[in-house]
């Protein structure tokens, strides 16, 4: 699938917004959904997208990203319909503004050039925007444990990982994976799948 001739990038996103609006107006199931009832689908679609990434299947990835995008548009439609004060345009505006603010090397006078400098600049802007009282603040509670450990190590690189208990040894492995540029969560998921076929 590719863009139709003459279409601007993003035009089909507006079609998705229109389809969701019609479903919210005419489909009893879609009308009955709330942020809470949609939560499990958002999680399922996220994991299905990760599975497509692991499989290296570009067509499946495109499909799963569409399902994930639908969840974003669905939640935005629910918010608009229930008077929460925001809609899909606010979601898009928020992420657009954030990308511009956090990439001054592209949109302003920032001088970061290497990936490491760019990441450091992003983190510096983020720290100004969202100061944290603790290293765990802002890490989602439902994030898988290995991913939580990775984020904690990103924030506190010299975190004490010593100890012989299982938790400490797992933290040591996450630190080792991080030092090698490997995502421990992804590595473990692939290892399990490769052994189970």
C-alpha positions as CSV (number, residue, x, y, z in Angstrom):
1,X,0.0,0.0,0.0
2,X,1.3,3.4,-0.8
3,X,-0.1,6.9,-1.0
4,X,-2.4,7.7,-3.8
5,X,-1.0,10.1,-6.4
6,X,-1.6,13.7,-5.4
7,X,-2.3,12.9,-1.7
8,X,-0.3,14.7,0.9
9,X,1.3,12.7,3.7
10,X,-1.3,12.4,6.6
11,X,-4.4,12.8,4.5
12,X,-5.5,9.3,5.3
13,X,-5.2,10.1,9.0
14,X,-8.1,12.5,8.5
15,X,-10.1,9.6,7.0
16,X,-9.4,7.6,10.1
17,X,-10.7,10.5,12.3
18,X,-13.9,10.7,10.1
19,X,-14.5,6.9,10.3
20,X,-14.1,7.0,14.1
21,X,-16.5,9.9,14.4
22,X,-19.1,8.0,12.4
23,X,-18.6,4.9,14.5
24,X,-19.0,6.9,17.6
25,X,-22.2,8.3,16.2
26,X,-23.7,5.2,14.7
27,X,-22.2,2.1,16.3
28,X,-23.6,1.0,19.7
29,X,-20.5,-0.9,20.7
30,X,-18.2,1.9,19.8
31,X,-20.5,4.4,21.6
32,X,-20.3,2.3,24.8
33,X,-16.6,2.4,25.1
34,X,-14.7,4.4,27.7
35,X,-11.0,5.0,28.4
36,X,-11.2,2.2,31.0
37,X,-12.9,-0.3,28.7
38,X,-10.4,0.4,25.9
39,X,-7.3,0.0,28.2
40,X,-6.9,-3.7,27.6
41,X,-7.0,-3.2,23.8
42,X,-4.4,-0.5,23.9
43,X,-2.1,-2.9,25.8
44,X,-2.9,-5.9,23.5
45,X,-2.2,-3.8,20.4
46,X,1.1,-2.5,21.9
47,X,2.3,-6.1,22.4
48,X,1.1,-7.2,19.0
49,X,3.1,-4.3,17.5
50,X,6.2,-5.5,19.4
51,X,5.6,-9.0,18.2
52,X,5.5,-7.8,14.6
53,X,8.8,-5.9,15.2
54,X,10.3,-9.1,16.6
55,X,9.2,-11.1,13.6
56,X,10.8,-8.5,11.2
57,X,7.5,-8.6,9.2
58,X,7.1,-5.1,7.7
59,X,3.6,-5.7,6.4
60,X,2.5,-7.1,9.8
61,X,4.1,-4.1,11.5
62,X,2.2,-1.7,9.2
63,X,-1.0,-3.4,10.1
64,X,-0.3,-3.5,13.8
65,X,0.7,0.1,13.9
66,X,-2.6,0.9,12.3
67,X,-4.4,-0.9,15.1
68,X,-2.3,1.0,17.6
69,X,-3.1,4.3,15.9
70,X,-6.8,3.4,16.0
71,X,-6.5,3.2,19.7
72,X,-5.0,6.7,19.9
73,X,-7.8,8.1,17.7
74,X,-10.4,6.1,19.7
75,X,-9.3,7.5,23.0
76,X,-9.2,11.0,21.6
77,X,-12.8,10.6,20.3
78,X,-14.0,9.4,23.7
79,X,-12.4,12.4,25.3
80,X,-14.0,14.8,22.9
81,X,-17.4,13.1,23.2
82,X,-17.4,13.1,27.0
83,X,-16.3,16.7,27.4
84,X,-12.8,16.2,28.8
85,X,-11.6,19.3,27.0
86,X,-9.4,17.7,24.4
87,X,-9.6,15.8,21.1
88,X,-7.3,14.3,18.4
89,X,-6.1,17.7,17.3
90,X,-5.0,18.4,20.9
91,X,-3.1,15.1,21.0
92,X,-1.4,15.9,17.7
93,X,-0.6,19.4,18.7
94,X,0.8,18.3,22.0
95,X,3.2,15.8,20.4
96,X,4.2,18.2,17.6
97,X,5.0,20.9,20.1
98,X,7.0,18.5,22.2
99,X,9.0,17.3,19.2
100,X,9.9,20.8,18.2
101,X,10.9,21.9,21.8
102,X,13.0,18.8,22.4
103,X,14.8,18.9,19.1
104,X,16.5,22.4,19.1
105,X,19.2,21.1,16.9
106,X,16.6,20.9,14.1
107,X,14.1,23.6,15.0
108,X,16.2,26.2,16.8
109,X,19.8,27.0,17.5
110,X,20.8,23.8,19.3
111,X,24.2,22.4,18.3
112,X,23.8,18.7,19.1
113,X,25.0,16.5,16.2
114,X,25.7,13.0,17.4
115,X,23.0,10.7,18.6
116,X,24.4,10.9,22.1
117,X,24.4,14.7,22.1
118,X,20.9,14.7,20.7
119,X,19.6,12.3,23.4
120,X,21.4,14.4,26.1
121,X,19.8,17.6,24.8
122,X,16.3,15.9,24.7
123,X,16.8,14.7,28.3
124,X,17.9,18.2,29.4
125,X,14.8,19.9,27.9
126,X,12.6,17.1,29.4
127,X,14.2,17.6,32.9
128,X,13.3,21.4,32.7
129,X,9.8,20.6,31.6
130,X,9.1,17.8,34.1
131,X,11.4,18.0,37.1
132,X,11.3,14.8,39.1
133,X,11.4,14.4,42.9
134,X,12.6,10.8,42.6
135,X,14.3,8.7,39.9
136,X,11.2,6.4,39.7
137,X,8.8,9.4,39.1
138,X,7.3,9.2,35.7
139,X,8.0,5.5,35.1
140,X,4.7,3.7,34.5
141,X,3.8,1.3,37.3
142,X,2.6,-1.3,34.8
143,X,5.8,-1.3,32.8
144,X,7.4,-4.7,32.7
145,X,10.1,-5.2,35.4
146,X,13.1,-5.5,33.0
147,X,12.0,-2.3,31.2
148,X,11.5,-0.6,34.6
149,X,15.0,-1.6,35.6
150,X,16.4,-0.2,32.3
151,X,14.7,3.1,32.8
152,X,16.0,3.3,36.4
153,X,19.5,2.6,35.2
154,X,19.1,5.2,32.5
155,X,18.3,7.8,35.2
156,X,20.8,6.5,37.8
157,X,23.7,4.9,35.8
158,X,25.7,4.2,39.0
159,X,22.8,2.4,40.7
160,X,24.1,-0.2,43.1
161,X,23.4,-3.6,41.5
162,X,25.3,-5.7,44.0
163,X,23.7,-8.7,45.7
164,X,23.2,-12.4,45.2
165,X,19.4,-12.5,45.5
166,X,17.5,-13.2,42.3
167,X,16.3,-9.5,42.0
168,X,19.8,-8.2,42.3
169,X,21.1,-10.7,39.7
170,X,18.4,-9.7,37.3
171,X,19.3,-6.0,37.8
172,X,22.9,-6.9,37.1
173,X,21.9,-8.6,33.9
174,X,19.8,-5.5,32.8
175,X,22.8,-3.3,33.6
176,X,25.0,-5.6,31.5
177,X,22.6,-5.6,28.6
178,X,22.3,-1.8,28.8
179,X,26.1,-1.5,28.7
180,X,26.1,-3.6,25.5
181,X,23.3,-1.5,24.0
182,X,20.8,-4.4,24.3
183,X,17.2,-4.1,25.5
184,X,16.9,-6.8,28.1
185,X,13.1,-7.1,27.8
186,X,13.4,-7.6,24.0
187,X,16.4,-10.0,24.4
188,X,14.5,-12.2,26.9
189,X,11.3,-12.2,24.8
190,X,13.3,-13.3,21.7
191,X,15.2,-15.9,23.6
192,X,12.0,-17.5,24.9
193,X,10.4,-17.5,21.5
194,X,13.4,-18.9,19.8
195,X,13.4,-21.9,22.2
196,X,9.7,-22.5,21.9
197,X,9.4,-22.1,18.2
